[in-house]
Amino acid sequence: MSSSVSHVPAAPAEQAKHHFAQLLRFETDCWDTHFAMTNNRMDFVLLDVRSALLFAQGHLPNALSLPHKSIDNDRLADYPADTLFVVYCAGPHCNGADKAALKLAALNRPVKKLIGGVTGWLDEGFDLVKD
């Protein structure tokens, strides 16, 4: 008797390897982002893509406020074309980061989504800052 977990067989190892390698090209997590930030390895621009009001109420350290509706070439003009952007929104219940990532990709900008967003950040025990 199989469980609902194993009822659909797992993908062959080669397919799983490809899938998870690709996933890591699109996403990063709160722990890796925090580690980079606190170990002087911040080689990306962290964008809070929520509203300016929510940003002011609390955001990740070193994040810049750029609501996803405002992303365009003019707003990105000061960044070299190869700048990696990491985008986040409220959390897994919010698709603002996906909208922002899509806009950045459409503008030919490297982008990753911070999975978990603010909710994930707080779940990891990290603090928000207010300006």
Summary of the structure (lengths in Angstrom):
residues: 131
radius of gyration: 16.6
end to end distance: 56.4
largest distance: 59.5
contacts: 354
relative contact order: 0.19
helix: 41%
strand: 14%
